[in-house]
Amino acid sequence: MSQDSTLRTFQVATGICLVCSLFVSTAAVMLAPRQGENKRLDRIKNVLMAGHLEEAGKSAGQIYRERVEDRWVNLTTGDFVPDDQLADLPDPNEFDIKAMMMDSFHGEDIPADEDIARIKRRPKNMVVYVVKEGQRLQQVILPIYGKGLWSTLYGFLALKDDMRTVSGIAFYEHKETPGLGGEVDNAGWKASWRDKLALSEEGSVVIEVIKGRVDPESEQAHRQIDGLSGATITTRGVDQLVKYWLGEYGFGPFLKRLREER
Ligand SMILES: Cc1cc2nc3c(=O)[nH]c(=O)nc-3n(C[C@H](O)[C@H](O)[C@H](O)COP(=O)(O)O)c2cc1C
């Protein structure tokens, strides 16, 4: 067969494709554990960021091990999942919101009239991150997620020891537009959440992300967050997802329990 024949060209091209696909699939399989580990590390970093727990000179893993306790919470009852039921749940380190919400055993539908975060489903149990100083509860860091304009935003909201005041917020995954909805990652905007009042004494959600800028003279300023300019839909999404997760159908029962135990 001539080296230049069409058949020969196809044979060579097919051979190259096979070799390349073998390389790609081998790399994908070999890198999967490292990708999983990186994802876990990224989540840890964002938990620490939300809780302002980063310390110079210490790795995220070390701070996490020293300061944070990850625990399963039953969203309906608001209780920590008792030890004898933990066997049904993965290790908290392996908590994967997307996989669990879609799972027929671990996930559940959210009734449309409760679904202000527009997420349709949620895990029945979620991992929360408890920060203690000795025996004293200092912060609780909650996983949160909800729809923006282009994507579902996933992040963490940290509450101070009163379980009513915000310590911080961080999003670790979204596909909002950089410079518009993507400003959810803006350090200054995230810092503006600190010390805002999220829940009233009775436990009603009072925090709101408004359209436009917060008037510092307003009596409501202590519970309001600036909207993201040119990104009304993402702003509204963040407002609604925070309200959902702090509210009675989200972590409301859990937070009520913690407040009562203080
Ligand atoms: C290319 C492009 C990307 C956009 N990305 C976002 C976004 O990430 N979040 C958002 O809320 N609005 C985004 N918008 C704007 C929305 O379509 C809509 O106009 C905006 O939310 C209205 O906000 P405003 O009332 O503050 O102008 C985008 C618009 C364009 C053209």
The ligand as an SDF file (V2000), in Angstrom:
LIG
                    3D

 31 33  0  0  0  0  0  0  0  0999 V2000
  -23.3380   39.5860   28.8330 C   0  0  0  0  0  0  0  0  0  0  0  0
  -24.2010   39.9190   30.0280 C   0  0  0  0  0  0  0  0  0  0  0  0
  -23.9370   39.3110   31.2290 C   0  0  0  0  0  0  0  0  0  0  0  0
  -24.7330   39.5770   32.3590 C   0  0  0  0  0  0  0  0  0  0  0  0
  -24.4750   38.9730   33.5340 N   0  0  0  0  0  0  0  0  0  0  0  0
  -25.2610   39.2030   34.6000 C   0  0  0  0  0  0  0  0  0  0  0  0
  -25.0320   38.5570   35.8450 C   0  0  0  0  0  0  0  0  0  0  0  0
  -24.0870   37.7780   36.0500 O   0  0  0  0  0  0  0  0  0  0  0  0
  -25.9060   38.8140   36.8550 N   0  0  0  0  0  0  0  0  0  0  0  0
  -26.9650   39.6720   36.7080 C   0  0  0  0  0  0  0  0  0  0  0  0
  -27.7240   39.8330   37.6550 O   0  0  0  0  0  0  0  0  0  0  0  0
  -27.1650   40.3160   35.5680 N   0  0  0  0  0  0  0  0  0  0  0  0
  -26.3550   40.1060   34.5120 C   0  0  0  0  0  0  0  0  0  0  0  0
  -26.5800   40.7670   33.3490 N   0  0  0  0  0  0  0  0  0  0  0  0
  -27.6190   41.8090   33.3070 C   0  0  0  0  0  0  0  0  0  0  0  0
  -29.0030   41.2480   33.2990 C   0  0  0  0  0  0  0  0  0  0  0  0
  -29.2850   40.7710   32.0430 O   0  0  0  0  0  0  0  0  0  0  0  0
  -29.9660   42.3200   33.7290 C   0  0  0  0  0  0  0  0  0  0  0  0
  -29.9440   43.3300   32.7930 O   0  0  0  0  0  0  0  0  0  0  0  0
  -29.5370   42.8970   35.0440 C   0  0  0  0  0  0  0  0  0  0  0  0
  -29.6080   41.9110   36.0330 O   0  0  0  0  0  0  0  0  0  0  0  0
  -30.3900   44.0720   35.4690 C   0  0  0  0  0  0  0  0  0  0  0  0
  -29.6740   44.7230   36.4880 O   0  0  0  0  0  0  0  0  0  0  0  0
  -29.7600   46.2890   36.7480 P   0  0  0  0  0  0  0  0  0  0  0  0
  -31.2140   46.5270   37.0070 O   0  0  0  0  0  0  0  0  0  0  0  0
  -28.9060   46.5150   37.9670 O   0  0  0  0  0  0  0  0  0  0  0  0
  -29.2310   46.9540   35.5400 O   0  0  0  0  0  0  0  0  0  0  0  0
  -25.8070   40.4900   32.2320 C   0  0  0  0  0  0  0  0  0  0  0  0
  -26.0560   41.1060   30.9960 C   0  0  0  0  0  0  0  0  0  0  0  0
  -25.2770   40.8240   29.8970 C   0  0  0  0  0  0  0  0  0  0  0  0
  -25.5830   41.4930   28.5990 C   0  0  0  0  0  0  0  0  0  0  0  0
  1  2  1  0
  2  3  1  0
  2 30  2  0
  3  4  2  0
  4  5  1  0
  4 28  1  0
  5  6  2  0
  6  7  1  0
  6 13  1  0
  7  8  2  0
  7  9  1  0
  9 10  1  0
 10 11  2  0
 10 12  1  0
 12 13  2  0
 13 14  1  0
 14 15  1  0
 14 28  1  0
 15 16  1  0
 16 17  1  0
 16 18  1  0
 18 19  1  0
 18 20  1  0
 20 21  1  0
 20 22  1  0
 22 23  1  0
 23 24  1  0
 24 25  2  0
 24 26  1  0
 24 27  1  0
 28 29  2  0
 29 30  1  0
 30 31  1  0
M  END
$$$$
